Amino acid sequence: MKYLYIDSATATLVVAIIIDGKISFIYNKEVGKDMSSEVMPVIEQAFHQAKITPNELDKIFAVNGPGSFTGIRVGLTVAKTMAWALNIPVIPISALEAIASTSNQDVNIALIDARRGYVYAGAYDRNLDPIMEDKHILLEDITTEGTFVSYDDFDAIKPDIDIMKIIKKHENDNCVNPHNLNPKYLKLTEAEENLRKKND
């Protein structure tokens, strides 16, 4: 089986190709605002180094948020286009679950900075089963005790995502229609918030 994994939900771009249960290519690097210009060259490099073509893929795993609105859209657009054009099944993955895969403690709390004192947060056990559903919440309101994992400047360990752990958990999940692969923002965009305030 040949899988493509794409995660562009944060400032760190993660792209991997998994072939028969082994990682054949991995890119895990902070690219910041260069996400839109980096994704396709990295994916092209991935296929070249793994020595396969997109047509050989069996599934695509795409992180659909929460996180950077722009970053999520970039990765999902690539995943949706490839899945539709090549008729490849696609499976959505939570960005917070991916971050939580870093730790094997009993309770792992993944955080992404959502600004103004808020975070996107999700708590998962060592098997990546959810303990607390992903949510947009004030950092000070998180009451779950556990190991904190985050790319951002919180008192937390930095993620080193365990892609094989994620793949093994989800490779038999029901796939979604590429047209139904939607972002999981957990909050309104700034434009939507401003429009709501204007209409209130």
Backbone torsions as a table, in degrees:
resi	resn	phi	psi	omega
1	MET	NA	142.3	-177.2
2	LYS	-125.3	123.6	-175.8
3	TYR	-124.7	148.0	170.6
4	LEU	-113.9	132.4	178.9
5	TYR	-117.0	128.2	-179.7
6	ILE	-129.4	126.6	176.5
7	ASP	-135.9	109.1	178.5
8	SER	-125.3	24.7	-173.0
9	ALA	-78.0	-17.8	178.1
10	THR	-123.3	-170.3	178.0
11	ALA	-71.3	-10.9	179.1
12	THR	-99.1	122.8	177.9
13	LEU	-91.7	127.7	176.7
14	VAL	-122.9	120.8	175.9
15	VAL	-130.4	133.6	178.9
16	ALA	-143.8	151.2	169.7
17	ILE	-119.9	127.2	-179.2
18	ILE	-113.8	127.4	179.8
19	ILE	-124.8	118.3	177.1
20	ASP	51.3	47.9	173.7
21	GLY	80.2	9.4	178.7
22	LYS	-131.6	143.9	178.9
23	ILE	-77.2	116.6	-179.8
24	SER	-93.9	-21.5	178.2
25	PHE	-154.1	139.3	172.6
26	ILE	-145.9	137.1	174.7
27	TYR	-127.0	123.4	-177.6
28	ASN	-142.3	93.8	-171.6
29	LYS	-148.6	142.5	175.7
30	GLU	-74.1	123.3	-180.0
31	VAL	-118.5	-11.3	176.1
32	GLY	58.9	-127.9	-175.9
33	LYS	-77.6	-1.4	178.9
34	ASP	-88.7	10.9	-174.4
35	MET	-52.4	-48.5	-174.6
36	SER	-64.4	-30.9	-179.2
37	SER	-89.2	-14.1	-176.8
38	GLU	-94.2	-30.5	-170.2
39	VAL	-57.4	-55.0	-174.8
40	MET	-65.4	-44.2	176.3
41	PRO	-59.8	-37.2	179.3
42	VAL	-67.9	-41.7	178.6
43	ILE	-64.5	-40.1	176.6
44	GLU	-61.2	-43.4	176.9
45	GLN	-61.9	-38.3	-179.2
46	ALA	-60.4	-47.8	-179.8
47	PHE	-65.2	-38.0	-179.4
48	HIS	-63.8	-47.5	-176.6
49	GLN	-73.0	-31.7	179.0
50	ALA	-81.8	-10.0	176.8
51	LYS	61.1	43.5	172.5
52	ILE	-134.6	167.4	175.6
53	THR	-109.6	160.0	177.7
54	PRO	-55.6	-33.5	-180.0
55	ASN	-63.0	-19.5	-178.5
56	GLU	-85.8	-8.7	-178.0
57	LEU	-65.0	142.2	174.5
58	ASP	-96.9	-32.9	-179.8
59	LYS	-153.4	155.9	171.8
60	ILE	-119.4	132.0	174.4
61	PHE	-108.2	120.0	-174.6
62	ALA	-124.3	123.9	176.5
63	VAL	-74.2	124.5	-173.8
64	ASN	-111.8	17.0	175.1
65	GLY	113.0	179.0	3.4
66	PRO	-76.8	177.4	179.0
67	GLY	148.4	-143.2	-179.9
68	SER	-68.9	122.9	-179.4
69	PHE	-56.7	-47.8	-178.6
70	THR	-65.9	-46.1	-179.6
71	GLY	-58.9	-43.9	179.3
72	ILE	-60.5	-45.5	-178.6
73	ARG	-61.9	-38.9	-179.7
74	VAL	-60.9	-53.4	-178.2
75	GLY	-64.1	-41.7	-178.7
76	LEU	-68.8	-35.5	177.7
77	THR	-61.4	-43.3	178.0
78	VAL	-63.8	-47.8	-177.9
79	ALA	-62.7	-44.7	-179.0
80	LYS	-64.7	-42.6	-178.6
81	THR	-64.4	-46.0	179.7
82	MET	-64.8	-44.2	-177.8
83	ALA	-62.7	-41.5	-179.0
84	TRP	-71.9	-47.7	-175.4
85	ALA	-66.3	-35.2	-175.2
86	LEU	-103.4	1.0	-178.9
87	ASN	56.3	50.1	-178.6
88	ILE	-108.6	132.6	177.2
89	PRO	-61.7	147.0	179.8
90	VAL	-130.7	139.7	-178.4
91	ILE	-124.3	124.8	178.5
92	PRO	-79.6	145.1	179.8
93	ILE	-129.2	137.8	176.6
94	SER	-72.2	133.9	176.4
95	ALA	-61.5	-36.0	-178.6
96	LEU	-71.7	-37.0	175.1
97	GLU	-63.8	-40.6	178.8
98	ALA	-60.6	-44.6	178.9
99	ILE	-63.8	-40.5	-179.1
100	ALA	-65.4	-22.1	-178.8
101	SER	-64.0	-15.0	178.7
102	THR	-58.4	-39.1	-171.3
103	SER	-109.5	146.5	178.0
104	ASN	-109.0	23.5	177.6
105	GLN	-76.4	170.9	-177.4
106	ASP	-66.6	-35.2	178.1
107	VAL	-131.2	120.7	-178.6
108	ASN	-122.9	120.1	-174.6
109	ILE	-107.9	113.5	-179.3
110	ALA	-93.4	135.9	-178.4
111	LEU	-128.6	140.9	169.9
112	ILE	-130.8	129.5	-178.5
113	ASP	-63.3	124.7	177.3
114	ALA	-110.1	8.3	175.8
115	ARG	72.5	159.7	178.6
116	ARG	58.2	34.9	177.4
117	GLY	85.8	-4.1	179.6
118	TYR	-97.4	156.1	174.7
119	VAL	-137.5	158.4	162.3
120	TYR	-91.3	129.1	-175.0
121	ALA	-137.8	143.9	174.5
122	GLY	-149.1	142.1	179.6
123	ALA	-116.1	132.7	-176.3
124	TYR	-134.3	150.6	175.3
125	ASP	-85.3	-175.2	-174.8
126	ARG	-65.6	-18.2	178.8
127	ASN	-97.1	8.2	-178.8
128	LEU	67.9	22.5	170.4
129	ASP	-83.2	136.6	-175.5
130	PRO	-69.8	135.6	173.1
131	ILE	-102.4	-39.6	174.0
132	MET	-129.2	127.9	-177.9
133	GLU	-63.8	151.4	177.9
134	ASP	-58.1	134.9	-179.2
135	LYS	-152.1	163.2	172.9
136	HIS	-100.0	116.7	-167.7
137	ILE	-149.1	153.3	172.4
138	LEU	-64.8	135.9	-179.7
139	LEU	-55.7	-39.7	-177.1
140	GLU	-71.0	-12.6	-179.1
141	ASP	-92.2	-2.1	178.1
142	ILE	-75.0	119.5	-175.8
143	THR	-109.6	-12.4	-179.6
144	THR	-67.4	133.3	176.7
145	GLU	-93.9	139.2	179.7
146	GLY	171.0	-164.4	178.7
147	THR	-91.6	122.2	-178.1
148	PHE	-89.9	135.2	-179.8
149	VAL	-129.9	130.1	-178.1
150	SER	-162.7	145.5	171.4
151	TYR	-73.8	-23.1	-171.5
152	ASP	-89.0	175.4	-171.3
153	ASP	-82.8	54.8	171.9
154	PHE	-99.4	171.6	176.6
155	ASP	-78.9	77.6	-172.1
156	ALA	-148.7	158.9	175.0
157	ILE	-77.2	150.6	-179.6
158	LYS	-81.2	141.1	-176.7
159	PRO	-67.3	141.3	166.4
160	ASP	-134.1	83.5	-166.8
161	ILE	-58.4	133.2	178.9
162	ASP	-93.7	87.1	-174.3
163	ILE	-62.5	-39.9	-178.7
164	MET	-65.2	-33.6	177.1
165	LYS	-64.6	-40.7	178.9
166	ILE	-66.8	-46.0	-178.6
167	ILE	-61.1	-46.5	-178.0
168	LYS	-62.3	-33.8	179.7
169	LYS	-72.2	-34.8	-169.3
170	HIS	-112.7	-1.0	-172.5
171	GLU	-65.3	-19.7	177.9
172	ASN	-104.8	11.4	176.0
173	ASP	-65.4	157.4	172.7
174	ASN	-66.4	132.1	178.5
175	CYS	-79.1	160.9	178.5
176	VAL	-112.5	153.0	172.6
177	ASN	-62.5	132.0	-179.0
178	PRO	-51.6	-33.4	179.5
179	HIS	-69.6	-18.0	-180.0
180	ASN	-103.0	9.9	176.7
181	LEU	-83.6	96.6	-171.7
182	ASN	-110.7	152.7	176.1
183	PRO	-63.0	147.6	176.7
184	LYS	-112.8	81.2	-172.6
185	TYR	-76.9	-36.5	-177.3
186	LEU	72.9	-9.0	175.6
187	LYS	-151.4	163.6	177.6
188	LEU	-70.2	150.4	172.0
189	THR	-68.3	164.1	179.9
190	GLU	-59.9	-38.9	179.0
191	ALA	-64.2	-40.5	178.6
192	GLU	-67.0	-39.0	177.9
193	GLU	-63.6	-42.9	179.6
194	ASN	-64.6	-38.1	178.7
195	LEU	-66.4	-40.2	179.4
196	ARG	-64.2	-42.5	178.8
197	LYS	-63.2	-38.6	-179.9
198	LYS	-65.6	-33.8	-177.7
199	ASN	-87.6	-12.4	179.6
200	ASP	-73.4	NA	NA
